[in-house]
Amino acid sequence: MKAPFLPDDAPFSDDQKSWLAGFYAGLQTQMLQGQKSAASEAQATLTAHVLYGTQTGNSEGVAEDLSAAMRAQGINAILASLDEIEVDALLKMDYVFIVSSTYGEGEMPDNAELFWDALIASDAPRLEHMSFSVLSLGDTAYDEFCEAGKQFDLRLEQLGAKRMVPRVDCDVDYEEDAETWSAGVLEELVLRKPEGSGDVAVPNGTAPKAAKSKWSRKTPFHAPVTVNRLLSGDESAKEIRHYEFDLSNDGPSYVAGDALGVIPTNDPALVSAWLQRLGVSGDTAVAGKDQSLEDILLNNLEISSPSNEFVKAVAERADDDHLKHIVDHGDKDSLEAYLWSKDALDVMLLHPNVQFSVDEILGLFKPLQHRAYSISSSSKAFTNSVHLTIASVRYDSHGRSHGGVASCFLADRVGNAASKVFVAPNKSFRIPENNDVPMIMVGPGTGIAPFRAFLQERQAIGSKGTNWLFFGDQHEKCDFIYKDELTEMQSAGVLHRMDLAFSRDQKEKIYVQTRMKENAKDLYAALEEGGHFYVCGDASRMAKDVDRTLHEIIAEQSGRNDDATTDYVNRLKKDKRYVRDVY
């Protein structure tokens, strides 16, 4: 056999040419055997795709745990967010497991929206070859409970995929149900593993998974509140406060963009009012509990927001045809109007003839939940503390004063004592990896919180990229929170542009989207330079108005039609250059 890399006139003897040809032939045989071995090994390894859609990070955490458990069983687990997946790629996926939260009133989370749009398109591929299962994370307080997960489950079935494990819908206490679902998935996959398949090597370039914090919702860190400072002025319609929590003594770590979960206790005055309405004393024993009734109402249950079960139970016993009609017909808008400005105790006080036993009323309350707030500090600037920017919820209605469960817990009751907290990572909401690209931030009111952290972060790492903030509220005089800090950042060359919109300082209301339009040319230019666009704050109106304005600016400045503009914005989302932290 002649070695192909030797020309006929090569200066070698016949023996040397013969040896080289034999060496080449042997090498070629080894390569072919290696390729066959690699192909055989690939066939013997079961591959599963774990895909997640998340708004606050919970679904991503569950997906990470499931992927790790799969790899421990020798399964090649590929973890990705849904917006990283092209729908046609599903044709090459035999096992797909989706973990998805539901955003707002039954909407897809931001990083699942594009995938969902492609999945429901008329040209979506048939998936008869695929086995799948879905885990839904949601909150029964919302009418469209776990709707995103339910829709994924239904659509995959419509496309011909086979459900390997039944869908599981999780309420806010999702951990136990998620573990049960994951165990079921893992058990079924192990049964399908080819014989002889072994451990799966981690692909080159894959970063090792960071160790999980020992502090969580179930095991919170007790952080002393060291600062509780009023930010808004005396004439403001709002009460916005700045809090600092001490994280020294082995507290949790965080990254700018994360949220801090605060586990509150209920207002003792509200607990007393409930005991009075129920006609029982606080030391009443509760069957199966080693806590008094007062302690349970104070620490364990949501006694403020009326659950759906609570409203239905009251309607069944109340002499109120209007409420019964609303409940019987499932009229969401009418129910929302009926409950406007009322807490659960208001509903009970409106119906004095309705009575519940202690066991009955406890069964109608949901477990007391943490409240998650966007962190407003950078750990690079504040190594032993974490900051929050929170508007205290207060209002008078139906002859009573009402207060937000967590916001007033922090403002009025925790004092210098320790508050139970934990970090909720939000990996999709981060400063740009490229320190030289522009960062455009839209955060009116308390929506400024994560952008204060972003600016501190970029200052700490010496970023050269332009930082541009759109901020506003009602009145500059009393609502311009962090004014001194932001002005100092401008002077220091950290905050390069700041456009302000105080809606009620003039006859015609001006909002952040107004300022965006006024600076349309520069905003589009910043996006064309690779800029990242961030939004934080109210989801129901502000975020939608900002999104609509962004589309208008891109269309106007680029000359694109509606479809091309949508494609441009979708590319920003897919590239993680348009991200939101909205609530």
C-alpha positions in Angstrom: 0.0 0.0 0.0 1.4 3.4 -0.9 1.2 6.2 1.6 -0.7 9.0 -0.1 1.5 11.7 1.3 4.6 10.4 -0.5 5.2 11.6 -4.0 6.7 9.2 -6.6 10.0 11.1 -6.6 10.3 11.2 -2.8 14.0 10.7 -1.7 13.4 7.5 0.2 14.5 3.9 -0.5 11.9 1.2 -1.3 12.3 -0.3 2.2 11.6 3.1 3.8 8.6 3.7 1.5 7.3 0.2 2.4 7.7 0.9 6.1 5.9 4.2 5.9 3.1 2.7 3.9 2.6 0.0 6.6 2.7 2.6 9.3 0.1 4.7 7.6 -2.2 1.6 7.0 -1.9 0.7 10.7 -2.7 4.3 11.8 -5.7 4.3 9.5 -7.0 1.1 11.0 -6.6 2.5 14.5 -8.5 5.6 13.6 -11.4 3.6 12.1 -11.6 1.4 15.1 -11.6 4.5 17.4 -14.4 6.0 15.3 -16.4 2.8 15.6 -15.7 2.7 19.3 -16.8 6.3 19.8 -20.0 5.7 17.8 -20.8 2.6 19.8 -20.3 4.4 23.0 -22.5 7.2 21.9 -25.2 4.8 21.0 -24.9 3.1 24.4 -25.4 6.4 26.2 -29.0 7.6 26.8 -29.3 11.4 26.2 -32.0 13.5 27.8 -32.7 17.2 27.4 -33.8 19.1 30.5 -35.3 22.5 29.4 -36.6 25.2 31.6 -38.6 28.4 31.4 -38.2 30.7 34.4 -38.9 34.2 35.5 -37.3 34.2 39.0 -34.9 31.2 38.9 -37.0 28.5 40.7 -37.5 26.4 37.5 -33.9 26.6 36.6 -32.9 25.4 40.0 -35.2 22.3 39.7 -33.8 21.6 36.2 -30.2 21.9 37.4 -30.9 19.4 40.2 -32.6 16.9 37.8 -29.7 17.2 35.3 -27.2 16.5 38.0 -29.2 13.5 39.2 -29.3 12.1 35.6 -25.6 12.4 35.2 -25.0 10.6 38.4 -26.9 7.7 36.9 -24.8 7.7 33.7 -27.3 9.6 31.6 -26.1 12.3 29.2 -28.2 15.2 30.5 -28.3 18.4 28.4 -29.5 21.4 30.3 -30.8 24.5 28.5 -33.3 27.3 28.8 -36.2 27.1 26.4 -35.2 30.2 24.5 -31.9 28.5 23.6 -33.7 25.8 21.7 -34.9 25.9 18.1 -38.1 24.0 17.6 -36.6 21.9 14.7 -33.9 20.7 17.1 -36.7 18.7 18.9 -36.6 16.2 15.9 -33.2 15.0 17.3 -34.4 14.8 20.9 -35.7 11.4 22.2 -36.3 12.4 25.8 -37.4 15.9 26.8 -38.3 17.2 30.2 -39.7 20.7 30.6 -39.7 22.6 33.9 -41.7 25.8 33.6 -43.1 28.5 35.8 -46.1 30.6 34.9 -45.7 34.3 34.7 -48.5 36.8 35.5 -52.0 35.6 34.6 -51.2 32.4 32.8 -48.4 33.8 30.6 -45.2 32.1 29.5 -42.0 33.3 31.3 -39.8 35.6 29.3 -37.2 33.0 28.4 -39.8 30.6 27.1 -42.0 32.9 25.0 -40.1 32.6 21.7 -39.9 28.8 22.0 -43.7 28.6 22.7 -44.5 30.8 19.7 -42.6 28.4 17.5 -44.1 25.3 19.1 -47.7 26.4 18.4 -47.0 27.4 14.8 -48.7 25.5 12.1 -45.4 24.2 10.7 -44.1 22.9 14.1 -42.6 19.4 13.5 -44.3 16.1 14.4 -42.7 14.5 17.5 -43.9 10.9 17.5 -40.4 9.7 18.4 -40.2 11.8 21.6 -41.0 10.8 25.2 -41.6 13.8 27.5 -42.8 15.0 30.8 -43.6 18.5 32.2 -43.2 20.0 35.7 -45.3 23.2 36.3 -44.5 25.7 39.0 -47.2 28.1 39.9 -49.4 29.7 42.6 -53.0 28.7 43.3 -53.7 32.3 44.2 -53.8 33.0 40.5 -56.8 31.8 38.4 -54.5 30.5 35.6 -52.6 28.2 37.9 -49.6 26.5 36.2 -51.0 27.5 32.8 -47.7 27.6 31.0 -46.8 24.1 32.0 -50.2 22.8 31.1 -49.9 24.4 27.7 -46.5 22.8 27.1 -47.9 19.4 28.2 -50.9 19.6 25.9 -49.0 20.9 22.8 -46.3 18.2 23.0 -49.1 15.6 23.1 -50.8 17.2 20.1 -47.6 16.9 18.2 -47.5 13.2 18.8 -45.0 13.0 21.7 -45.6 10.3 24.3 -46.0 11.3 28.0 -43.4 9.3 29.9 -44.4 10.6 33.4 -47.6 12.5 34.1 -47.4 16.3 34.5 -47.1 17.6 38.0 -48.5 21.0 39.0 -46.8 22.6 42.0 -48.0 25.3 44.3 -45.6 27.8 45.9 -44.3 25.1 48.2 -43.0 23.2 45.2 -39.9 21.4 46.5 -41.5 18.1 47.6 -43.7 17.7 44.5 -40.7 18.6 42.3 -38.6 16.0 44.0 -41.3 13.3 43.5 -41.7 14.2 39.8 -37.9 14.2 39.3 -37.6 10.8 41.0 -40.3 9.4 38.7 -38.5 10.8 35.6 -35.2 9.4 36.7 -36.6 5.9 37.5 -38.1 5.7 34.0 -34.9 6.8 32.3 -32.8 4.3 34.2 -35.1 1.6 33.0 -34.4 2.7 29.4 -30.7 2.9 29.7 -28.8 0.7 27.2 -27.0 -2.2 28.9 -23.3 -1.4 29.4 -23.7 2.3 29.3 -21.5 3.9 32.0 -20.7 7.2 33.5 -21.0 10.3 31.3 -18.0 12.6 31.0 -18.6 16.3 31.4 -18.1 18.0 28.0 -14.9 20.1 27.6 -15.6 23.7 28.4 -18.5 22.9 30.7 -18.1 24.9 33.9 -18.5 22.9 37.1 -21.8 23.6 38.9 -21.4 26.0 41.8 -22.1 24.6 45.2 -25.6 25.4 46.4 -26.0 27.8 49.4 -26.9 26.2 52.6 -29.4 29.1 53.1 -32.7 28.6 51.4 -36.4 29.2 51.9 -36.5 26.1 54.1 -33.3 27.1 56.0 -33.1 30.9 56.0 -30.3 33.0 57.3 -31.1 35.3 60.2 -29.8 38.7 59.0 -29.8 41.7 61.3 -31.4 44.8 59.8 -28.7 47.5 60.2 -30.3 50.3 58.2 -33.9 51.3 57.7 -33.9 54.7 56.0 -36.8 56.6 54.4 -35.9 57.6 50.8 -39.1 59.3 49.7 -39.9 62.9 50.8 -42.6 64.1 53.2 -44.9 65.1 50.4 -44.7 61.9 48.5 -47.7 59.7 48.0 -45.4 56.7 48.6 -43.2 55.5 51.4 -40.1 54.1 49.9 -37.4 52.8 52.2 -33.8 51.6 51.9 -32.8 48.5 54.0 -29.4 47.0 54.7 -29.0 43.5 56.1 -25.8 42.2 57.7 -24.5 39.1 56.0 -21.4 38.7 58.0 -21.1 35.6 60.1 -21.4 33.2 57.2 -24.4 34.8 55.4 -25.4 33.9 51.9 -23.6 35.3 48.8 -25.3 37.0 45.9 -24.7 38.5 42.5 -26.1 41.8 41.2 -29.4 40.9 39.6 -30.5 38.3 42.2 -33.4 38.7 44.5 -33.6 38.5 48.3 -36.4 36.4 49.8 -37.7 37.9 53.0 -39.8 35.6 55.3 -42.1 37.9 57.3 -44.4 37.4 60.2 -47.9 38.7 60.3 -49.0 41.9 62.1 -49.9 41.1 65.7 -52.7 43.6 65.5 -54.2 41.7 62.6 -53.8 38.4 64.5 -55.7 39.8 67.5 -58.5 41.1 65.2 -58.8 37.6 63.7 -59.0 36.0 67.2 -61.7 38.5 68.1 -63.7 37.7 65.0 -63.4 34.0 65.6 -64.3 34.4 69.2 -61.4 32.4 70.5 -58.3 33.1 72.6 -54.8 33.0 71.3 -53.7 30.1 73.5 -56.4 27.8 71.9 -54.9 24.4 71.2 -54.9 23.2 67.6 -55.3 19.5 66.9 -52.1 17.9 65.7 -50.0 21.0 66.3 -47.6 21.9 69.1 -48.2 25.6 68.5 -50.9 27.8 69.9 -53.5 29.3 67.5 -52.0 32.7 67.9 -48.5 31.5 67.1 -49.8 29.7 63.9 -51.7 32.8 62.8 -48.6 34.9 63.4 -45.9 32.8 61.8 -47.4 30.2 59.5 -50.4 31.3 57.5 -51.4 34.0 54.9 -54.2 35.6 56.9 -54.3 38.8 54.8 -54.9 37.8 51.2 -58.1 35.9 50.7 -57.5 32.5 49.0 -60.0 31.2 46.4 -61.0 28.5 48.8 -61.7 31.1 51.5 -63.9 33.2 49.2 -65.9 30.1 48.0 -66.4 29.0 51.6 -67.7 32.4 52.7 -70.0 32.6 49.6 -71.5 29.2 50.5 -72.4 30.4 54.0 -73.2 34.1 53.4 -76.5 35.6 52.7 -75.0 37.5 49.7 -76.6 36.7 46.3 -74.1 39.0 44.5 -71.0 37.1 45.9 -72.6 33.8 45.3 -73.4 34.8 41.7 -69.7 35.8 41.2 -68.3 32.6 42.6 -70.8 30.3 40.9 -70.2 31.8 37.5 -66.4 32.1 37.9 -66.5 35.8 36.9 -62.8 36.9 37.4 -63.3 40.6 36.7 -66.3 40.8 39.1 -64.5 38.9 41.8 -61.5 41.2 41.4 -63.8 44.2 41.7 -65.5 42.7 44.8 -62.2 42.1 46.6 -60.6 45.4 45.6 -59.1 47.0 48.8 -60.4 44.1 51.0 -58.4 41.6 52.9 -59.7 38.3 54.2 -60.8 39.8 57.5 -62.8 42.5 55.7 -64.7 39.8 53.9 -65.5 38.1 57.2 -66.5 41.4 58.8 -68.9 42.1 56.0 -70.7 38.8 56.7 -71.1 38.7 60.5 -73.3 35.6 60.3 -70.6 33.5 58.7 -68.9 31.3 61.2 -66.0 28.9 60.9 -64.4 26.6 63.5 -60.7 26.9 64.1 -59.9 23.8 62.1 -62.1 25.1 59.2 -60.6 28.5 59.0 -57.0 27.2 59.3 -57.8 24.9 56.3 -58.8 27.9 54.2 -55.6 29.9 54.7 -52.5 29.2 52.5 -49.1 28.9 54.0 -47.3 32.2 54.7 -44.9 32.9 51.9 -41.7 34.8 51.5 -41.6 38.0 49.5 -38.8 38.4 46.9 -37.3 41.8 46.3 -34.7 42.8 43.7 -31.4 43.3 45.4 -30.2 46.9 45.1 -26.5 46.5 45.9 -23.4 44.8 44.5 -21.5 42.4 46.7 -18.3 43.7 45.1 -19.1 47.1 46.7 -20.7 45.8 49.9 -19.0 42.5 50.9 -20.9 41.9 54.1 -24.3 43.3 53.4 -27.2 43.3 51.0 -29.5 46.2 50.3 -33.2 46.4 49.3 -35.4 49.2 48.1 -39.0 48.7 49.1 -42.2 50.7 48.9 -44.3 50.1 52.1 -47.9 49.1 51.3 -50.3 51.1 53.4 -54.0 52.0 52.9 -57.2 52.6 54.8 -60.3 50.8 53.7 -63.6 49.5 55.3 -62.8 51.3 58.5 -59.5 49.6 59.0 -55.8 50.3 58.4 -54.1 47.8 56.1 -50.4 47.1 55.5 -48.3 44.9 53.3 -47.3 41.7 55.0 -43.5 42.0 54.4 -43.1 45.7 53.6 -44.6 46.7 56.9 -43.0 43.9 58.7 -39.6 45.4 57.7 -40.7 49.0 58.1 -42.5 48.8 61.5 -41.7 45.6 63.3 -38.4 44.0 62.7 -36.3 46.9 64.1 -32.7 45.9 64.6 -33.6 42.3 65.1 -32.7 39.6 62.6 -34.9 38.9 59.6 -35.1 35.5 58.0 -33.7 35.9 54.4 -32.3 33.8 51.6 -30.9 34.6 48.1 -33.0 33.7 45.1 -30.6 33.6 42.1 -31.8 35.1 38.8 -29.1 34.1 36.3 -31.0 35.6 33.4 -30.8 39.1 34.9 -27.1 40.0 34.9 -24.9 42.8 33.7 -23.4 42.3 30.2 -20.5 39.8 30.0 -18.8 42.3 27.7 -17.7 45.2 29.8 -17.4 47.5 26.8 -21.0 47.4 25.5 -23.7 49.9 26.4 -26.1 49.1 29.2 -29.5 50.8 29.0 -31.7 50.5 32.1 -35.4 51.4 32.4 -36.4 51.4 36.1 -39.0 53.9 37.4 -39.8 54.0 41.1 -38.5 51.0 43.0 -37.6 49.5 39.7 -34.3 51.3 40.1 -33.2 48.7 42.7 -31.3 46.3 40.5 -29.8 49.1 38.4 -28.3 50.7 41.5 -26.6 47.3 41.9 -25.6 47.1 38.3 -24.0 50.5 38.4 -22.1 49.6 41.5 -21.0 46.3 39.9 -19.7 48.0 36.7 -17.9 50.6 38.8 -16.2 48.0 40.9 -14.9 46.0 37.9 -13.9 49.1 35.9 -16.2 48.6 33.0 -15.8 50.9 30.1 -19.3 50.5 28.6 -21.8 53.4 28.6 -24.4 53.2 31.3 -27.7 54.9 30.5 -30.6 55.1 33.0 -34.2 56.0 32.5 -35.8 56.8 35.8 -38.9 58.5 37.0 -41.9 58.7 39.4 -44.5 61.2 40.3 -42.7 64.3 41.6 -39.0 65.1 41.4 -39.0 67.0 44.7 -40.1 64.0 46.8 -39.8 60.9 44.7 -36.3 61.2 43.2 -34.8 58.3 45.3 -31.0 57.9 45.4 -30.7 61.3 43.8 -27.4 62.1 45.6 -25.9 58.7 44.7 -26.9 58.9 41.1 -25.5 62.5 40.8 -22.2 61.3 42.3 -22.1 58.4 39.8 -22.6 60.9 37.0 -19.8 63.1 38.3 -17.5 60.0 38.6 -18.2 59.0 35.0 -20.0 55.8 36.0 -23.5 56.9 35.0 -23.0 58.5 31.6 -26.6 59.4 30.8 -29.7 59.8 33.0 -33.1 60.7 31.5 -35.7 61.6 34.1 -39.5 61.5 33.8 -41.6 62.8 36.7 -45.1 62.4 35.5 -47.0 64.9 37.7 -44.6 67.9 37.6 -46.3 69.3 34.6 -49.8 69.4 33.0 -49.0 66.7 30.4 -47.8 63.5 32.0 -44.3 62.3 31.1 -43.2 58.7 31.6 -40.0 56.8 31.0 -41.3 55.7 27.6 -41.7 59.4 26.7 -38.0 60.0 27.3 -37.2 56.9 25.3 -39.0 58.3 22.3 -37.2 61.6 22.7 -33.9 59.9 22.5 -34.9 57.3 19.9 -31.9 57.9 17.6 -29.3 57.4 20.4 -31.1 54.5 21.9 -31.2 52.6 18.6 -27.5 53.4 18.0 -26.7 52.0 21.4 -28.5 48.7 20.5 -26.6 48.6 17.2 -23.4 48.9 19.2 -24.3 45.7 21.0 -26.1 47.4 23.9 -28.1 45.5 26.5 -31.6 46.7 27.3 -33.1 46.1 30.8 -36.5 46.8 32.3 -37.5 46.5 36.0 -40.8 47.4 37.7 -44.5 47.1 37.1 -45.4 44.3 34.7 -49.1 45.2 34.1 -48.6 48.6 32.5 -45.1 50.1 32.5 -43.2 47.1 31.1 -45.8 46.6 28.3 -45.7 50.3 27.4 -41.9 50.2 27.4 -41.9 47.2 25.1 -44.3 48.8 22.7 -42.2 51.9 22.6 -39.0 49.9 22.0 -40.7 48.3 19.0 -41.7 51.7 17.7 -38.2 53.1 18.0 -36.6 50.2 16.2 -39.1 50.4 13.4 -38.8 54.1 13.0 -35.0 54.3 13.2 -34.2 51.3 11.1 -37.1 51.5 8.5 -38.1 47.9 9.3 -41.6 46.7 8.9 -43.6 45.1 11.8 -42.4 41.6 11.1 -38.7 42.6 10.7 -39.0 44.7 13.9 -40.4 41.8 15.8 -37.5 39.6 14.5 -35.0 42.3 15.7 -36.5 42.4 19.2 -36.7 38.6 19.3 -33.0 38.4 18.5 -32.3 40.8 21.3 -34.2 38.5 23.7 -32.5 35.3 22.4 -29.1 36.9 22.8 -30.0 37.9 26.4 -29.7 41.5 25.4 -33.3 42.4 26.3 -34.2 41.1 29.7 -36.7 42.1 32.3 -37.3 41.8 36.1 -40.9 42.7 36.3 -43.6 42.0 38.8 
